[in-house]
Amino acid sequence: MLPLNTEAAALKRRVEELEEIHRLAQSLSSMVGVYQTLEAIVDCCLKLCKAERGAILLFSTAAHESPQTVVRNVHQERAGIDHIVNTLVAGWVEAHKRPFLSDDVLRELNFRNPSEHIKQLGASMAVPLVDEGKPFGMIHLVNSRGGSIFTEEQVRLVSALTPLAAQFILRAKIQETVFADNQRLKASLQQTRGVGTLLGGSRLMEEVRNKIMIAGPSGASVLLIGATGTGKEVAARAIHVHSPRAEKPFIAVNCAAIPSTLFESELFGHEKGSFTGATATMKGKFELADGGTLFLDEISALPLELQPKLLRVLEERSFCRVGSSEEHKVDVRVISASNSDLQAAIKANQFRDDLYHRLNVIPVQLPTLRERKEDISELAQAFLQEFSSGAKTFDGEALQYLSSMEWRGNVRELRNTVERISIFTSFNSVSASAIRDVGIGAISPGSADARTVLLSLLQSKSGEENLIENLERDMIDLALQQSHGNAAEAARMLGVHRNALLRRIEKYDLR
């Protein structure tokens, strides 16, 4: 039986060891990085075993990986154990799958011709870190030659600690892997949904991409200015993707497609019973976009009486639903777009000057295809690859032909035309004559009537697509181009009611 003072000393030592392990567990619970986790575990083992030097080595799991090592000494410095000795002990532990204990590590390893630095190493102990019965690393402690030796009791103590250490090391490795995967995914999304979607190598498009990369992280309001079909919504999404709000909602609103009587409810929501037909409480677009980005396309169509309310939301970050006086706080970035001259609308008292300046913090001009004809070939090839799943391509003559055409509807018109070409041509290599056979660009206004054009389309139709819907969509698209995006004027040209046209615009996604 141990003397009382010896027993008390042993009990005190056990309490100190438990407290040290408890402190380690608490600190590890808040760590996410592998290196930081390894350092904390090594420092704890140095204290528990009163060791001079320590290391953790994680074995490589693939041919292209190198072992991860953290080396420390009692003074918290990242030095102390020779890398070769550390690697040799690791090889022994990995091969034998059990702890290593030696009074003289150099003699145990039959280490010949050691350097002066290595000659200083004496007692050594190493304990494997195990996952599912397989060692994936080791904790290695070393003292100087002539110093204290390690005991079986200390090996048992560190061995008792290793399950906890292994758990946190593996968790940290998983978190680092997830973080790296997220970074790669984010980079991929930025390429596929960010500026990478804005095709074209022209100087004008390069300027647009540069502005988006600056505007994205800034958080400022952006006004996208450009003719219909130039890709304003694509640019807005790219700004969102390159912003800190990328993982939050992106909500797009086509102001030209909302009846003026429903505008306020659409943007701010309404309470149940606030007006006829309000059978339930509804959140508006601002609430749905909270934390993210709200894209207001064709902002010039916003009713004049609603513009002060939008300005208030932008400045105070709060609003009230229709039929309620309760304030709702929101954190929303607003990106707006217009294909008409807002300065002219201000002069005509159709748009508020103060709202314009609040929206126009960062202006971005989207060029027409007429201004960047050199991009038409790249755009056409990309669209044809998309619609044909990579099976079809344009030859050089076809690309020259497409580049020579007028694209009043810009990228949207080009995209719709290429989709029609993809449907109506059966050749993998599409020529200029094949494009003309489809009836695109070949018929001048005086050379054939509408029935001739329709007959050509019917004769080339495969029967797999709805030709009536295709023609209706193209006719509406053309009317919108001719009316510069004015839905009321386009409806007049087509001879239909504005609301009927708005429903079809929504159906065919012609925003």
C-alpha positions as CSV (number, residue, x, y, z in Angstrom):
1,M,0.0,0.0,0.0
2,L,1.3,3.4,-1.0
3,P,2.1,5.9,1.8
4,L,-0.5,8.6,2.2
5,N,1.7,11.4,0.8
6,T,2.5,9.3,-2.2
7,E,-1.1,8.4,-2.7
8,A,-2.1,12.0,-2.4
9,A,0.5,13.1,-4.9
10,A,-0.7,10.4,-7.4
11,L,-4.3,11.5,-6.9
12,K,-3.3,15.2,-7.5
13,R,-1.5,14.2,-10.6
14,R,-4.5,12.3,-11.9
15,V,-6.7,15.3,-11.3
16,E,-4.3,17.6,-13.1
17,E,-4.2,15.2,-16.0
18,L,-8.0,15.1,-16.2
19,E,-8.2,18.9,-16.1
20,E,-5.6,19.1,-18.9
21,I,-7.6,16.7,-21.0
22,H,-10.8,18.6,-20.2
23,R,-9.2,21.9,-21.3
24,L,-8.1,20.2,-24.5
25,A,-11.6,18.9,-25.3
26,Q,-13.1,22.4,-24.7
27,S,-10.5,24.1,-27.0
28,L,-10.9,21.5,-29.7
29,S,-14.6,21.9,-29.8
30,S,-14.2,25.4,-31.2
31,M,-11.4,24.6,-33.7
32,V,-12.0,23.9,-37.4
33,G,-8.5,23.8,-39.0
34,V,-6.4,20.7,-39.1
35,Y,-3.1,22.4,-38.2
36,Q,-4.6,24.3,-35.3
37,T,-6.1,21.1,-34.0
38,L,-2.8,19.2,-34.2
39,E,-0.9,21.9,-32.4
40,A,-3.4,21.9,-29.5
41,I,-3.1,18.1,-29.1
42,V,0.7,18.1,-29.2
43,D,0.8,20.9,-26.6
44,C,-1.5,18.9,-24.3
45,C,0.7,15.8,-24.6
46,L,3.8,17.8,-23.9
47,K,2.3,18.9,-20.6
48,L,0.8,15.5,-19.7
49,C,4.1,13.7,-20.1
50,K,6.4,16.6,-19.3
51,A,8.1,16.0,-22.6
52,E,10.6,18.3,-24.2
53,R,9.5,17.8,-27.8
54,G,6.5,16.5,-29.6
55,A,5.0,15.9,-33.0
56,I,1.9,14.6,-34.7
57,L,2.3,13.1,-38.1
58,L,-0.7,12.2,-40.3
59,F,0.1,9.4,-42.8
60,S,-0.6,10.1,-46.5
61,T,-3.7,8.4,-47.8
62,A,-3.0,8.7,-51.5
63,A,0.0,8.6,-53.8
64,H,-0.2,12.4,-54.6
65,E,-0.5,13.4,-50.9
66,S,2.4,14.1,-48.6
67,P,2.2,13.4,-44.8
68,Q,1.1,16.3,-42.6
69,T,3.3,17.0,-39.7
70,V,3.2,19.4,-36.8
71,V,6.4,19.6,-34.6
72,R,6.6,21.4,-31.3
73,N,8.9,21.7,-28.3
74,V,8.1,22.7,-24.7
75,H,8.7,26.4,-25.6
76,Q,5.8,26.2,-28.2
77,E,8.2,26.5,-31.1
78,R,7.6,24.6,-34.4
79,A,10.9,22.7,-34.2
80,G,12.5,20.0,-32.2
81,I,12.4,16.5,-33.8
82,D,14.4,15.6,-36.9
83,H,12.1,14.9,-39.8
84,I,13.9,11.7,-40.8
85,V,13.6,10.3,-37.2
86,N,10.0,11.3,-37.1
87,T,9.3,9.5,-40.4
88,L,11.1,6.4,-39.3
89,V,9.1,6.1,-36.1
90,A,6.0,6.7,-38.1
91,G,6.8,3.9,-40.4
92,W,7.3,1.6,-37.4
93,V,4.0,2.6,-35.8
94,E,2.1,2.2,-39.1
95,A,3.6,-1.2,-39.8
96,H,3.2,-2.6,-36.2
97,K,-0.1,-0.8,-35.4
98,R,0.9,-0.4,-31.7
99,P,2.7,2.1,-29.5
100,F,6.5,2.6,-29.8
101,L,8.6,3.1,-26.6
102,S,12.3,3.4,-26.3
103,D,14.9,4.8,-23.9
104,D,17.2,5.5,-26.9
105,V,15.4,6.2,-30.2
106,L,18.6,6.3,-32.3
107,R,19.8,2.9,-31.0
108,E,16.3,1.4,-31.4
109,L,16.1,2.5,-35.1
110,N,19.8,1.5,-35.7
111,F,20.4,5.1,-36.8
112,R,23.9,5.4,-38.2
113,N,26.1,8.5,-38.6
114,P,23.6,10.9,-36.9
115,S,24.3,14.7,-37.2
116,E,25.1,16.7,-34.1
117,H,21.5,17.8,-34.0
118,I,20.1,14.3,-34.2
119,K,22.6,13.0,-31.6
120,Q,20.7,15.1,-29.0
121,L,17.6,12.8,-29.2
122,G,17.1,10.2,-26.5
123,A,13.9,8.7,-25.1
124,S,11.0,8.4,-27.5
125,M,7.4,7.3,-27.3
126,A,4.8,7.2,-30.1
127,V,1.1,6.3,-30.0
128,P,-1.0,5.6,-33.1
129,L,-4.1,7.5,-34.0
130,V,-6.6,5.0,-35.2
131,D,-9.8,5.2,-37.3
132,E,-11.8,2.0,-37.9
133,G,-8.9,-0.1,-36.7
134,K,-6.4,1.4,-39.1
135,P,-3.6,3.9,-38.0
136,F,-3.9,7.2,-39.9
137,G,-1.3,9.0,-37.8
138,M,0.7,9.1,-34.6
139,I,1.6,11.3,-31.6
140,H,5.3,11.3,-31.0
141,L,7.1,12.6,-27.9
142,V,10.9,12.8,-27.5
143,N,13.3,13.9,-24.8
144,S,17.0,14.8,-25.0
145,R,19.7,12.2,-24.5
146,G,20.4,11.9,-20.8
147,G,17.0,13.3,-19.9
148,S,14.0,11.6,-18.4
149,I,12.6,8.4,-20.0
150,F,9.0,7.7,-20.8
151,T,7.0,5.1,-18.9
152,E,4.4,2.5,-19.8
153,E,2.0,4.6,-17.7
154,Q,2.6,7.6,-19.9
155,V,2.0,5.5,-23.0
156,R,-1.3,4.3,-21.5
157,L,-2.3,7.9,-20.7
158,V,-1.6,9.2,-24.2
159,S,-3.3,6.0,-25.6
160,A,-6.4,6.9,-23.6
161,L,-6.3,10.4,-25.1
162,T,-5.9,9.3,-28.7
163,P,-9.6,8.4,-29.4
164,L,-10.6,11.9,-28.5
165,A,-7.7,13.4,-30.5
166,A,-8.5,11.2,-33.5
167,Q,-12.2,12.2,-33.4
168,F,-11.3,15.9,-33.6
169,I,-8.6,15.5,-36.1
170,L,-10.9,13.6,-38.5
171,R,-13.6,16.2,-38.0
172,A,-11.2,19.0,-38.8
173,K,-10.0,17.2,-41.9
174,I,-13.6,16.7,-43.1
175,Q,-14.4,20.4,-42.4
176,E,-11.3,21.5,-44.4
177,T,-12.3,19.2,-47.2
178,V,-15.9,20.5,-47.2
179,F,-14.6,24.1,-47.2
180,A,-12.2,23.4,-50.1
181,D,-15.1,21.7,-52.0
182,N,-17.3,24.7,-51.3
183,Q,-14.6,27.1,-52.6
184,R,-14.3,25.0,-55.7
185,L,-18.1,24.9,-56.2
186,K,-18.3,28.6,-55.6
187,A,-15.6,29.3,-58.2
188,S,-17.4,27.0,-60.6
189,L,-20.8,28.7,-60.0
190,Q,-19.1,32.1,-60.5
191,Q,-17.9,30.8,-63.8
192,T,-21.2,29.1,-64.9
193,R,-23.5,31.7,-63.4
194,G,-21.3,34.7,-63.0
195,V,-19.3,36.7,-65.6
196,G,-18.6,33.4,-67.4
197,T,-22.2,33.6,-68.7
198,L,-21.5,36.9,-70.4
199,L,-20.0,35.6,-73.6
200,G,-17.9,37.6,-76.0
201,G,-14.3,38.7,-76.2
202,S,-14.9,42.2,-77.5
203,R,-13.5,45.3,-75.6
204,L,-17.1,46.4,-74.7
205,M,-17.9,43.0,-73.1
206,E,-14.6,43.0,-71.2
207,E,-15.5,46.4,-69.8
208,V,-18.9,45.0,-68.7
209,R,-17.3,42.0,-67.0
210,N,-14.8,44.3,-65.2
211,K,-17.6,46.5,-63.9
212,I,-19.5,43.5,-62.7
213,M,-16.5,42.2,-60.8
214,I,-16.2,45.6,-59.1
215,A,-19.9,46.1,-58.5
216,G,-20.6,42.6,-57.2
217,P,-18.7,42.9,-53.8
218,S,-19.5,46.5,-53.3
219,G,-23.2,46.1,-52.2
220,A,-24.2,49.4,-53.9
221,S,-27.3,49.8,-56.1
222,V,-26.6,49.0,-59.7
223,L,-28.5,50.4,-62.8
224,L,-28.2,48.2,-65.9
225,I,-28.9,50.2,-69.1
226,G,-29.3,48.5,-72.4
227,A,-31.6,47.8,-75.3
228,T,-34.0,44.9,-75.0
229,G,-32.3,41.5,-75.4
230,T,-28.8,42.7,-74.4
231,G,-28.7,40.4,-71.3
232,K,-29.6,42.7,-68.4
233,E,-31.0,39.9,-66.2
234,V,-27.9,37.7,-67.0
235,A,-25.7,40.6,-65.9
236,A,-27.8,41.1,-62.7
237,R,-27.4,37.5,-61.8
238,A,-23.7,37.7,-62.4
239,I,-23.5,40.7,-60.0
240,H,-25.4,38.7,-57.4
241,V,-23.1,35.6,-57.8
242,H,-20.0,37.8,-57.3
243,S,-21.4,39.4,-54.2
244,P,-21.4,38.4,-50.5
245,R,-25.1,37.6,-51.0
246,A,-24.5,34.9,-53.6
247,E,-25.9,32.1,-51.4
248,K,-29.1,34.2,-50.6
249,P,-32.2,34.6,-52.9
250,F,-32.1,36.3,-56.2
251,I,-35.6,37.5,-57.0
252,A,-36.4,39.0,-60.4
253,V,-39.4,41.2,-61.1
254,N,-40.5,42.4,-64.6
255,C,-42.1,45.7,-63.8
256,A,-43.6,45.9,-67.3
257,A,-45.5,42.7,-66.7
258,I,-47.3,43.7,-63.5
259,P,-50.7,45.6,-63.7
260,S,-50.4,49.0,-62.0
261,T,-53.1,48.0,-59.5
262,L,-51.1,45.1,-58.2
263,F,-47.7,46.7,-58.1
264,E,-47.6,47.6,-54.4
265,S,-48.9,44.2,-53.3
266,E,-46.4,42.4,-55.6
267,L,-43.4,44.3,-54.1
268,F,-44.4,44.7,-50.5
269,G,-47.0,41.9,-50.0
270,H,-50.5,42.2,-48.4
271,E,-52.5,41.2,-45.4
272,K,-55.5,38.8,-45.7
273,G,-58.7,40.8,-46.5
274,S,-56.8,44.0,-47.4
275,F,-58.6,44.1,-50.7
276,T,-61.0,42.1,-52.8
277,G,-59.3,38.8,-53.7
278,A,-56.8,38.9,-50.9
279,T,-57.8,35.6,-49.4
280,A,-54.6,35.0,-47.6
281,T,-51.6,37.0,-46.3
282,M,-48.9,37.1,-49.0
283,K,-45.2,38.1,-48.8
284,G,-43.9,40.5,-51.3
285,K,-40.8,40.4,-53.4
286,F,-38.8,42.4,-50.9
287,E,-39.5,39.9,-48.1
288,L,-38.7,37.0,-50.4
289,A,-35.4,38.6,-51.3
290,D,-34.4,39.4,-47.7
291,G,-30.7,39.0,-47.4
292,G,-30.2,38.6,-51.1
293,T,-30.8,40.6,-54.3
294,L,-34.0,42.0,-55.8
295,F,-33.8,42.7,-59.6
296,L,-36.3,45.2,-60.9
297,D,-36.3,44.9,-64.7
298,E,-37.8,47.7,-66.8
299,I,-37.9,50.0,-63.8
300,S,-39.3,52.8,-66.0
301,A,-42.6,51.0,-65.9
302,L,-42.9,51.5,-62.1
303,P,-46.0,53.7,-61.5
304,L,-45.1,57.2,-60.5
305,E,-47.3,57.0,-57.3
306,L,-45.4,53.9,-56.1
307,Q,-41.9,55.4,-56.7
308,P,-41.8,57.3,-53.3
309,K,-42.5,54.0,-51.5
310,L,-39.7,52.3,-53.3
311,L,-37.3,55.2,-52.4
312,R,-38.3,54.9,-48.8
313,V,-37.5,51.2,-48.7
314,L,-34.1,51.8,-50.3
315,E,-33.3,54.5,-47.7
316,E,-34.9,53.1,-44.5
317,R,-34.7,49.4,-45.2
318,S,-38.3,49.0,-44.0
319,F,-41.8,48.8,-45.5
320,C,-45.5,48.0,-44.6
321,R,-47.6,45.4,-46.3
322,V,-50.8,46.5,-48.0
323,G,-53.4,46.6,-45.3
324,S,-51.0,46.8,-42.4
325,S,-49.2,49.5,-40.5
326,E,-46.6,47.1,-39.1
327,E,-43.0,47.9,-40.2
328,H,-41.0,45.1,-41.7
329,K,-37.2,45.4,-41.8
330,V,-35.3,44.0,-44.8
331,D,-31.8,43.7,-46.0
332,V,-32.0,43.7,-49.7
333,R,-29.7,44.8,-52.5
334,V,-31.6,46.3,-55.4
335,I,-30.4,46.0,-59.0
336,S,-32.6,47.7,-61.6
337,A,-32.6,47.8,-65.3
338,S,-34.1,49.9,-68.1
339,N,-34.1,49.8,-71.9
340,S,-35.4,53.4,-72.1
341,D,-33.9,56.8,-71.3
342,L,-34.7,57.4,-67.7
343,Q,-33.3,61.0,-68.0
344,A,-36.0,61.7,-70.6
345,A,-38.6,60.1,-68.3
346,I,-37.5,62.5,-65.5
347,K,-37.9,65.5,-67.8
348,A,-41.4,64.2,-68.7
349,N,-42.2,63.9,-65.0
350,Q,-42.7,60.2,-65.4
351,F,-39.8,59.2,-63.1
352,R,-38.5,60.7,-59.9
353,D,-35.1,62.3,-60.0
354,D,-34.3,61.3,-56.4
355,L,-35.2,57.7,-57.1
356,Y,-33.0,57.7,-60.2
357,H,-30.0,58.9,-58.3
358,R,-30.6,56.3,-55.6
359,L,-30.7,53.5,-58.1
360,N,-27.9,54.8,-60.3
361,V,-25.0,54.4,-57.8
362,I,-23.1,52.1,-60.3
363,P,-24.3,52.4,-63.9
364,V,-23.5,49.5,-66.2
365,Q,-24.1,49.9,-70.0
366,L,-24.9,46.7,-71.9
367,P,-23.8,47.0,-75.5
368,T,-26.0,46.0,-78.5
369,L,-24.9,43.3,-80.9
370,R,-24.5,46.0,-83.5
371,E,-21.8,47.5,-81.3
372,R,-20.0,44.2,-80.8
373,K,-20.4,42.2,-84.0
374,E,-17.2,40.4,-83.4
375,D,-18.9,38.5,-80.6
376,I,-21.7,37.1,-82.8
377,S,-19.8,34.0,-83.9
378,E,-18.9,33.0,-80.3
379,L,-22.5,33.5,-79.1
380,A,-24.0,31.6,-82.0
381,Q,-21.6,28.7,-81.6
382,A,-22.3,28.6,-77.8
383,F,-26.1,28.6,-78.3
384,L,-26.0,25.9,-81.0
385,Q,-23.8,23.7,-78.7
386,E,-26.4,24.2,-76.0
387,F,-29.5,23.5,-78.0
388,S,-28.0,20.5,-79.9
389,S,-26.2,19.1,-76.8
390,G,-22.9,19.5,-78.6
391,A,-23.9,17.6,-81.7
392,K,-24.0,20.5,-84.1
393,T,-21.7,23.4,-85.1
394,F,-21.7,26.3,-87.6
395,D,-19.2,26.3,-90.4
396,G,-17.2,29.4,-91.2
397,E,-19.5,30.6,-94.0
398,A,-22.6,30.3,-91.7
399,L,-20.9,32.3,-88.9
400,Q,-20.0,35.0,-91.4
401,Y,-23.6,35.0,-92.6
402,L,-25.0,35.3,-89.1
403,S,-22.5,38.1,-88.3
404,S,-23.7,40.1,-91.3
405,M,-27.3,40.1,-90.2
406,E,-29.0,42.9,-88.2
407,W,-30.0,41.7,-84.7
408,R,-32.4,44.3,-83.5
409,G,-33.4,42.0,-80.7
410,N,-29.7,41.6,-79.8
411,V,-28.6,38.4,-77.9
412,R,-32.2,37.3,-77.2
413,E,-33.1,37.4,-80.9
414,L,-29.9,35.6,-81.9
415,R,-30.5,32.9,-79.2
416,N,-34.1,32.3,-80.4
417,T,-32.9,32.2,-84.0
418,V,-30.2,29.7,-83.3
419,E,-32.7,27.5,-81.4
420,R,-34.9,27.5,-84.5
421,I,-31.9,26.6,-86.7
422,S,-31.1,23.8,-84.3
423,I,-34.6,22.4,-84.5
424,F,-35.1,22.7,-88.3
425,T,-31.7,21.6,-89.6
426,S,-30.6,18.0,-89.6
427,F,-26.9,18.5,-90.5
428,N,-24.3,18.4,-87.8
429,S,-22.3,21.0,-89.7
430,V,-24.7,23.9,-90.3
431,S,-24.0,26.0,-93.4
432,A,-25.2,29.4,-94.6
433,S,-27.4,27.7,-97.2
434,A,-29.0,25.5,-94.5
435,I,-29.8,28.7,-92.5
436,R,-31.4,30.2,-95.5
437,D,-33.4,27.0,-96.1
438,V,-34.9,27.4,-92.7
439,G,-36.1,30.9,-93.8
440,I,-33.8,33.0,-91.7
441,G,-32.4,36.1,-93.3
442,A,-33.1,34.9,-96.8
443,I,-36.4,36.6,-97.5
444,S,-36.6,40.3,-97.9
445,P,-39.9,42.1,-97.2
446,G,-40.6,42.5,-100.9
447,S,-39.6,39.1,-102.2
448,A,-42.2,36.9,-100.6
449,D,-45.4,37.2,-98.6
450,A,-46.1,35.7,-95.2
451,R,-47.8,32.6,-96.6
452,T,-44.6,31.8,-98.5
453,V,-42.6,32.0,-95.3
454,L,-45.1,29.9,-93.4
455,L,-45.1,27.3,-96.2
456,S,-41.3,27.1,-96.1
457,L,-41.5,26.5,-92.3
458,L,-44.2,23.9,-92.6
459,Q,-42.3,21.9,-95.2
460,S,-39.1,21.8,-93.1
461,K,-41.0,21.1,-89.9
462,S,-40.1,17.8,-88.2
463,G,-43.4,17.6,-86.2
464,E,-41.5,17.3,-82.9
465,E,-42.0,21.0,-82.0
466,N,-45.1,23.1,-81.6
467,L,-44.7,25.4,-84.6
468,I,-47.7,27.6,-83.6
469,E,-46.2,28.4,-80.2
470,N,-42.8,29.0,-81.8
471,L,-44.4,31.5,-84.3
472,E,-46.4,33.2,-81.6
473,R,-43.3,33.6,-79.4
474,D,-41.3,35.0,-82.2
475,M,-44.1,37.4,-83.2
476,I,-44.3,38.7,-79.7
477,D,-40.6,39.0,-79.4
478,L,-40.4,41.0,-82.6
479,A,-43.2,43.3,-81.5
480,L,-41.4,43.9,-78.2
481,Q,-38.2,44.7,-80.2
482,Q,-40.1,47.2,-82.4
483,S,-41.7,48.8,-79.4
484,H,-38.5,49.0,-77.5
485,G,-40.0,46.8,-74.7
486,N,-43.2,48.9,-74.3
487,A,-45.8,46.2,-73.6
488,A,-48.8,48.5,-74.3
489,E,-47.4,49.5,-77.7
490,A,-46.5,45.9,-78.6
491,A,-50.1,44.9,-77.7
492,R,-51.4,47.6,-80.0
493,M,-49.2,46.4,-82.8
494,L,-50.3,42.8,-82.3
495,G,-54.0,43.7,-81.9
496,V,-54.4,42.1,-78.5
497,H,-55.3,43.3,-75.0
498,R,-52.2,44.3,-72.9
499,N,-53.1,41.8,-70.2
500,A,-53.3,39.0,-72.7
501,L,-49.9,40.0,-74.0
502,L,-48.4,40.1,-70.5
503,R,-49.6,36.6,-69.9
504,R,-47.9,35.4,-73.1
505,I,-44.7,37.3,-72.2
506,E,-44.6,35.5,-68.9
507,K,-45.4,32.1,-70.6
508,Y,-42.5,32.4,-73.1
509,D,-40.2,34.1,-70.6
510,L,-39.7,37.1,-72.9
511,R,-38.6,39.5,-70.2
